[in-house]
Amino acid sequence: MLDLRDLDLNILLAFDAIYSQCSITRAADVMGLSQPAMSNALRRLRLVCNDPLFIKTHLGVTPTLTAHRLAEHVRGALSSLREGLRVIPAQNQEPSQVLRISCLDCLQPLLLDALLDRPGTDWQVRYYQPHRREALAELASGKLDILIDIDQPISQLAGLRKLPLFSDHYVFAHGAALAHVPQSLEEYLAVPQIQVSSRRDGLSPVDLELGLKGLKRNLALTLQSSLAARLIADQHPFGLTLPSRVASALGLDQAPLPLARPIALTLSLYVDAKYRRDRVREQLVERLVTLFQSSESAAEEKRLA
């Protein structure tokens, strides 16, 4: 039985080159070695394998049966080693370059707006549609870095942190196709509206508020994509009820809801508490919160101007 301690990587590389080129001279050129050095490597491997491995011919060398059998395993081992060495730089990259975020589709424009407004950022942002139960579990397991969602109570036993991002209020938004903006509650309830939601059921804060009064919107279409809703609103006379900042990010016109009082929305960021011990990710969380809060201040100044 061969003893691996009698082998080194160089003679295996030499074997692979000779087997590929069917010539000791050409193999030496490929590896950047002299022909005597290549011949010496082959001699060492022949001693280990107790087989000539290659037979000289007028065209170069021909592999023996043992060489053919050995080549499959040597090439597989070298390929595996090259692949392992190739992925090492990727694994050693700063984890700060990737953010895995679970965020409602209609809220993504706000995050992109905040990030793209800061040149020089080097984040790779990957979005996933949130399923609240799965998202909280993925935060704990490390499959997800950040969850951005409507503010909700969480158990301290969950090991999660909740950081407030901003508060907003709902508005009536519309595109160019809607000729008349509803002025009364009756008109608002009658106009066909697009609901943007990733959930199959459940009520938005606006629908919950209306439901307490026995009222209901005319939801003509439910979509998961806010961009699709934006395109439809420009072509068809539909309205949308969205947070003000989302409507602004989508470039939609907006008007106050014809209700007695505004319906508020508070957005929070949820992250695994253990990231406090991870300096890079903790800095990312703090930076993201700062981006949202600074953009909120800018939006408030714009409203007051």
DAJO-V613196 format. One record per residue. N is the residue number from 1. PHI is phi as a letter, one per 30 degrees, with the letter a starting at -180 (NA if undefined). Layout:
# DAJO-V613196
N_PHI / N_PHI
This chain:
# DAJO-V613196
1_NA / 2_d / 3_c / 4_d / 5_d / 6_d / 7_c / 8_b / 9_d / 10_d / 11_d / 12_d / 13_d / 14_d / 15_e / 16_d / 17_d / 18_d / 19_d / 20_d / 21_c / 22_h / 23_a / 24_d / 25_d / 26_d / 27_d / 28_d / 29_d / 30_d / 31_d / 32_i / 33_c / 34_d / 35_d / 36_d / 37_d / 38_d / 39_d / 40_d / 41_d / 42_d / 43_d / 44_d / 45_d / 46_d / 47_d / 48_d / 49_d / 50_h / 51_a / 52_d / 53_i / 54_b / 55_c / 56_d / 57_b / 58_d / 59_c / 60_k / 61_b / 62_c / 63_d / 64_d / 65_d / 66_d / 67_d / 68_d / 69_d / 70_d / 71_e / 72_e / 73_d / 74_d / 75_d / 76_d / 77_d / 78_d / 79_d / 80_d / 81_d / 82_d / 83_d / 84_d / 85_d / 86_d / 87_d / 88_e / 89_e / 90_d / 91_d / 92_c / 93_d / 94_d / 95_d / 96_d / 97_d / 98_b / 99_b / 100_c / 101_c / 102_c / 103_b / 104_e / 105_e / 106_d / 107_c / 108_e / 109_e / 110_d / 111_d / 112_d / 113_d / 114_d / 115_d / 116_d / 117_d / 118_c / 119_d / 120_j / 121_d / 122_b / 123_d / 124_c / 125_c / 126_c / 127_c / 128_b / 129_d / 130_d / 131_b / 132_e / 133_d / 134_d / 135_d / 136_d / 137_d / 138_d / 139_d / 140_d / 141_d / 142_i / 143_d / 144_b / 145_c / 146_b / 147_c / 148_c / 149_a / 150_e / 151_e / 152_a / 153_d / 154_b / 155_d / 156_d / 157_d / 158_d / 159_i / 160_c / 161_c / 162_b / 163_b / 164_d / 165_c / 166_a / 167_c / 168_b / 169_b / 170_d / 171_b / 172_c / 173_c / 174_a / 175_c / 176_d / 177_d / 178_d / 179_d / 180_b / 181_d / 182_d / 183_c / 184_c / 185_d / 186_d / 187_d / 188_d / 189_d / 190_d / 191_d / 192_d / 193_b / 194_c / 195_c / 196_c / 197_a / 198_d / 199_c / 200_d / 201_b / 202_j / 203_c / 204_d / 205_e / 206_d / 207_d / 208_d / 209_d / 210_d / 211_d / 212_d / 213_c / 214_i / 215_c / 216_a / 217_d / 218_c / 219_d / 220_d / 221_a / 222_c / 223_b / 224_c / 225_c / 226_d / 227_d / 228_d / 229_d / 230_d / 231_d / 232_d / 233_d / 234_d / 235_c / 236_b / 237_d / 238_c / 239_c / 240_b / 241_c / 242_b / 243_e / 244_e / 245_d / 246_d / 247_e / 248_d / 249_d / 250_d / 251_i / 252_c / 253_d / 254_b / 255_b / 256_d / 257_d / 258_d / 259_c / 260_d / 261_b / 262_d / 263_c / 264_d / 265_b / 266_c / 267_c / 268_b / 269_c / 270_c / 271_b / 272_d / 273_d / 274_d / 275_d / 276_d / 277_c / 278_c / 279_e / 280_d / 281_d / 282_d / 283_d / 284_d / 285_d / 286_d / 287_d / 288_d / 289_d / 290_d / 291_d / 292_d / 293_d / 294_d / 295_d / 296_d / 297_d / 298_d / 299_d / 300_d / 301_d / 302_d / 303_d / 304_d / 305_d
